[in-house]
């Protein structure tokens, strides 16, 4: 063993149990390799920040180096700047939520909120309920605290509340291990589905009946392309812990998300946050505040909505046109993602290498489940970032890759070597 | 019990073991109340950002809304922007450290680095060695992972390596519970002391002998007011995990710190970071990069050094002039802090209320120890933020408060009711 190896071994043998259990994602590594200019990516969930007018960004930034420089450059409070929290309070009011700035804590993106919620509530073995599939960043954040994650499937009307009730019956009333339910009710990531009002109402009732906290993650709520606004869970019950972010309505490069919660919960999250980062970026908070105060951001948001709607339409049209009859997919009314389900004999992780060779990438479905076992025949495809022409081309390429897989299996089925699904 | 109380109880009964153990600091609450304009604060460690030229901040910010807008507004990699890491690599080279940009990960201030190091290495009961007293934010960050923290006292030459050796003998060689030693070798927080070269060399030897990681936190290294540069631990051994930050040489409002470490350690920290915040602020990283590339930052740094030197001199002079003979204090060659030790019968926490009434605040010493029991007769006083005139006035006020305490005890001693120390 060389000395370099020895050093590596000595440091890694010191790694904590929770981080030892984390594995670098093979998919992530594949994506890193996939920066050839001829590859069309349906993988990431990056907003198209090129739609932001430079004049608005310049205007929002100005305060940080002029009037408010001394604040923007200095440490801030752990909760974040009150003026920026007021902006977030106003943003929530538009959605039907009444929440005072004092009941908000600013986080470094909603991702930090997920980590802090894990840290604040989870001991190893505690139960968390999520949609299955769900946002892989939430799974990563929670898994550091070694919980027992129970997944509830969704359909086009959101989380299957009947299946949730069955799971809750198994868990039992007032089970001290049951901590919270995490949901993305609007244009779910990765599902694209939206929870209908009656299910939202029932979910709140169940949270009181079974005594669990509801964590509502709402990054896409303002990106609705058809249909009417659905009231957030937080508007139905003030007990809900609501996560917001400016990442999809302004820019994720400024790390600014927030948690709106009852003060008892918030004070605990504040305690957890102090040791985590002291405070978020004052600079970013000043820029964000002035973006929403001094620029015509609603007009820019309409541009986002119009652009993403066109891209979603292009994706759904291409799926209808090119995808084989064995595939099914969701039809999102907003957000960034479509969830595709293929026959169970297709493994989308191994198929990714072939897709990459054909010049298209997507996110395999298994990463959206805590065990990495379910979802192997599904994939998330994002329509947020590429042009309608690229989306059409990407879906065509992907359809050809899938078609090749299916042909092989169809031959097996015809020969009686495989049972039709 | 009212319904509001019930809700609070139900949420707090769900709090994790580690956050349940965290207590809101009484001192913090007192500080929050202490924003009367006639109060002079020696409590905080805030750099004086009013010394930064507006033209430099404007120039650094420009890239974020012009040439590099698309990068500044978008998600970045978990490790951070390579161009900004190159700046940090250059900053370390000035100090005598050779470290490639690839061996750096950018964090949200050095505080996030402390949390990530705790997360990456600590299971409950693992041993961490620190100076005692040490930075309270480090204690907060580590304590979330429930370690057994062993404190080694310092003298004017830094950590007492003889006492470290004795502690290591008690811990034993290759003890799997021993994870890392955390030190602030330059102008320690709160001690103000600097570890001399021979102790640094011996510390590195001991780390290899006893198999522990050395975590070197160096926020103040460039703020030296007398004496010559001392080589960082990282320059003596590439195995050291080095934490840097721009908070004290530029601005803490931009959350930009970094970890320089061997790649085996860095890949584990990266895994821990993914779930914690996805990535840091791209916007801040672009601004920081251009501050160090496009502005005369060394000239500004000299202004910081000159200003803080004058303030340190004012503090040491006032201490010599006003403080009673029973008090001792450190004489820092750089950084922000002086550590004052009073006779053991003085409790600086309870004395803080009297100091506040006299219009001066400081940080009581017990917060800088993991158990909150030691350090009760000490205090940290910061000279970074107030003018020399205010520092003189503050020390005069503080001396009067201490004098009043001491008079009482002197009377007890004279009466034979207390033994002289």
Interface residues (C-beta under 8 A of the other chain):
Chain A: X7 X8 X10 X11 X12 X13 X14 X15 X16 X17 X18 X19 X22 X23 X24 X44 X46 X49 X50 X52 X54 X57 X58 X61 X64 X65 X66 X69 X70 X71 X72 X73 X74 X75 X76 X108 X109 X111 X112 X114 X115 X119 X120 X121 X122 X123 X126 X137 X140 X141 X142 X143 X144 X145 X176 X179 X180 X211 X213 X239 X247 X251 X252 X253 X254 X255 X262 X263 X264 X265 X267 X268 X271 X272 X274 X275 X276 X277 X278 X279 X280 X281 X282 X283 X284 X287
Chain B: X7 X8 X10 X11 X12 X13 X14 X15 X16 X17 X18 X19 X22 X23 X24 X46 X49 X50 X52 X54 X57 X58 X61 X64 X65 X66 X69 X70 X71 X72 X73 X74 X75 X76 X108 X109 X111 X112 X114 X115 X119 X120 X121 X122 X123 X126 X137 X140 X141 X142 X143 X144 X145 X176 X179 X180 X211 X213 X239 X247 X251 X252 X253 X254 X255 X262 X263 X264 X265 X267 X268 X271 X272 X274 X275 X276 X277 X278 X279 X280 X281 X282 X283 X284 X287
